[in-house]
Amino acid sequence: MIKVMISGFNGAMGQNVKNIVEGYEDMQIVCGFDKNIKGNEEYPIYDSFDKIKEDIDVVIDFSHFSLVDSLIDFCVKNNIALVCATTGLDEDTNKHLDEASKTIPVFKTGNFSYGISVVSKMLELGAKLLCEDFDTEIIEKHHNRKVDAPSGTAYMLADVIKENSNKELEYKFSRYGKDVKREKSDLTIHAVRGGTIVGEHEVIFAGEDEIIEVKHTALSRKVFAVGAVKAGRYIYDKGNGYFQMNDII
């Protein structure tokens, strides 16, 4: 039996993870973590890592970026595998995850959907063939409650393009003003926030008299929760290391 703790238990994504885990006969939710511990009577929910006493194999985390460093320390201290699906992490926290992966299994990716992983593969080829002569822009759209921008997925796709481009690219973020002419090295990311948009990511390669667009649309948050649970099932019994979606595709 795989014993699971859900971090961010009472959030929308935490509840999606809960429903998916409950559908597996060989997985068991033993507890959750959330700043808001009210409204749940099925499982013990904690608001402090020091209070947690359950035996845990893997933590699946959809919480807030301000909590992730403390969660990493908790997992390292107790030798627990960590699936970190929280976005908006700064450079120091990402370095913290890298360091933790020397001790425990850590799974971190910009997006947990299978479709985005396929798009990333497509962009590897697209960047190699197009970036020299085409202008490249990324548009990402999310709901009006998302607090970080650009999205982690947009950064992930931008990284793929930059790493595979045959010319130097520099990240830019939207445009405003009277002197913002596009430079050939620009790789520009635009963030849209509105309504209940789950997640849309579009990459535009704009050339002379032709445009190529690669787009992924998530129709529900469930796709991310499904991927995170698959990641948890993959790493819970692994040794230390840093794992990503390519490892389970």
C-alpha positions in Angstrom: 0.0 0.0 0.0 1.4 3.4 -1.0 0.8 5.9 1.8 0.1 9.4 0.6 0.1 12.8 2.2 -1.5 15.6 0.2 -0.1 19.1 0.7 -2.6 21.8 -0.1 -5.4 19.2 0.8 -8.3 21.6 0.9 -7.5 23.5 -2.3 -9.1 22.7 -5.6 -6.1 20.7 -6.8 -5.7 18.9 -3.5 -9.3 17.7 -3.8 -8.7 16.5 -7.3 -5.7 14.5 -6.1 -7.7 13.1 -3.2 -10.4 11.8 -5.6 -7.9 10.2 -7.9 -5.9 8.5 -5.1 -9.1 7.1 -3.6 -9.7 5.3 -6.9 -6.5 3.2 -6.5 -6.8 0.1 -4.4 -3.0 0.1 -3.7 -2.9 3.8 -2.5 -4.0 5.2 0.8 -4.3 8.8 2.0 -2.9 8.9 5.5 -3.1 12.7 6.1 -3.1 16.1 4.6 -1.5 19.5 5.1 -3.2 22.8 4.6 -3.2 26.3 6.2 -6.9 25.9 6.4 -7.7 22.7 8.4 -11.5 23.2 8.6 -14.1 21.4 6.6 -12.7 17.9 6.5 -13.5 14.9 8.7 -12.2 12.0 6.5 -8.5 12.4 7.2 -6.3 14.1 9.7 -5.3 17.6 8.3 -2.4 19.5 9.8 -1.3 23.1 9.6 2.2 22.5 11.0 4.7 19.9 9.8 5.9 19.4 13.4 2.5 17.9 14.2 2.6 15.1 11.6 3.2 11.6 13.0 1.8 9.4 10.2 4.0 7.0 8.2 4.2 8.5 4.7 5.7 7.1 1.5 5.1 10.1 -0.8 3.9 13.7 -0.6 1.9 15.1 -3.5 2.1 18.9 -3.2 -0.3 21.4 -4.7 0.1 24.2 -2.1 1.5 27.7 -2.1 5.1 28.6 -3.0 5.6 30.1 0.4 5.2 26.7 2.1 7.5 24.6 -0.2 10.8 25.2 1.5 9.4 24.0 4.8 7.8 21.0 3.0 11.2 20.1 1.5 12.8 20.1 4.9 10.1 17.9 6.3 10.4 15.3 3.5 14.2 15.2 3.7 14.1 14.9 7.5 11.7 11.9 7.3 13.0 10.4 4.0 9.8 10.9 2.1 9.5 11.1 -1.7 8.2 14.5 -2.9 6.1 15.3 -6.0 6.2 19.1 -6.1 3.4 20.5 -8.4 3.3 23.9 -6.8 4.1 26.8 -9.2 5.7 30.2 -8.7 8.9 28.9 -7.0 11.8 31.2 -6.9 15.4 30.3 -7.8 16.4 29.6 -4.1 13.5 27.1 -3.7 14.4 25.4 -7.0 18.0 25.1 -5.7 16.6 23.7 -2.5 14.7 21.0 -4.5 17.9 20.2 -6.4 19.8 19.7 -3.1 17.0 17.6 -1.6 17.1 15.3 -4.6 20.5 14.2 -3.5 18.8 12.6 -0.4 15.2 11.8 -1.5 13.4 11.2 -4.8 12.0 14.5 -6.0 9.6 14.9 -9.0 9.3 18.4 -10.4 8.0 19.6 -13.8 6.4 22.8 -15.1 3.3 20.9 -16.1 2.0 17.5 -15.2 -0.2 16.9 -18.3 0.8 14.2 -20.8 -0.2 16.6 -23.7 2.2 19.3 -22.5 5.0 16.8 -22.5 4.3 15.9 -26.1 4.2 19.6 -27.0 7.6 20.0 -25.4 8.9 17.3 -27.7 7.4 19.0 -30.7 9.0 22.3 -29.7 12.5 20.7 -29.5 12.3 20.1 -33.3 10.4 23.4 -34.0 13.1 25.5 -32.3 15.9 23.8 -34.2 14.2 24.3 -37.5 12.5 27.7 -37.1 14.1 30.0 -34.6 16.8 31.2 -36.9 14.3 32.9 -39.3 11.1 33.0 -37.3 10.0 35.3 -34.4 8.9 33.2 -31.4 6.2 34.3 -28.9 4.4 32.4 -26.1 0.9 33.3 -24.8 -0.4 31.6 -21.6 -3.9 32.0 -20.2 -5.1 31.1 -16.7 -8.0 31.8 -14.3 -8.2 35.1 -12.5 -7.2 33.5 -9.1 -3.7 32.5 -10.3 -1.2 34.5 -8.4 2.1 33.9 -10.3 3.0 35.0 -13.8 4.2 33.8 -16.2 3.1 30.3 -15.5 5.6 27.5 -14.7 4.5 25.8 -17.9 5.3 28.9 -20.0 8.8 29.0 -18.5 9.2 25.3 -19.2 8.2 25.7 -22.9 10.4 28.7 -23.2 13.4 26.8 -21.7 12.9 24.0 -24.3 12.8 26.6 -27.1 15.9 28.4 -25.9 17.9 25.3 -25.3 17.2 24.0 -28.8 17.4 27.2 -30.8 20.3 27.8 -33.1 20.5 31.4 -32.1 20.7 33.2 -28.8 17.3 34.1 -27.3 16.5 36.4 -24.4 13.3 36.3 -22.4 11.0 39.3 -22.5 7.7 39.8 -20.8 4.8 41.5 -22.8 5.3 45.0 -24.1 4.3 48.5 -23.2 5.5 51.9 -24.3 6.5 53.9 -27.4 9.9 52.3 -28.0 9.4 48.5 -27.8 10.4 47.3 -31.2 11.0 43.6 -31.3 14.6 42.4 -31.3 15.6 39.3 -33.2 16.7 37.7 -29.9 13.4 38.2 -28.2 11.5 35.2 -26.8 8.5 37.0 -25.4 6.0 35.5 -22.9 2.5 37.1 -22.5 0.3 36.3 -19.5 -3.5 36.5 -19.6 -5.6 36.2 -16.5 -9.4 35.9 -16.5 -12.5 34.0 -15.6 -12.1 30.3 -15.0 -9.6 29.4 -17.7 -7.9 26.2 -16.6 -4.8 26.6 -18.7 -3.9 27.4 -22.3 -0.4 27.7 -23.8 0.2 28.7 -27.3 3.6 29.0 -29.0 3.8 31.2 -32.2 6.5 30.9 -34.7 6.0 33.9 -37.0 8.0 34.0 -40.2 7.9 35.8 -43.6 4.3 35.3 -44.9 3.7 32.2 -42.7 2.8 31.4 -39.2 3.1 28.1 -37.2 1.1 27.8 -34.0 1.4 25.0 -31.4 -1.3 25.1 -28.8 -2.4 23.1 -25.7 -5.6 23.6 -23.8 -6.5 21.9 -20.5 -10.2 21.5 -20.1 -10.1 20.7 -16.4 -7.6 20.6 -13.5 -8.0 16.9 -13.4 -5.3 16.3 -16.1 -2.7 17.9 -13.7 -3.8 15.8 -10.7 -3.8 12.6 -12.8 -0.2 13.3 -13.8 0.9 14.2 -10.3 -0.6 10.9 -8.9 1.2 9.0 -11.6 4.4 10.7 -10.6 3.8 9.7 -7.0 3.3 6.1 -8.0 6.5 6.2 -10.0 8.9 7.7 -7.4 7.5 6.5 -4.0 9.9 3.6 -3.8 12.8 5.1 -5.8 16.2 6.1 -4.5 17.3 9.7 -4.4 17.2 11.6 -7.6 15.4 14.3 -9.7 12.6 13.0 -11.9 10.5 14.7 -14.6 7.6 13.7 -17.0 10.0 12.3 -19.6 10.9 9.6 -17.0 7.3 8.2 -17.0 6.3 8.8 -20.6 
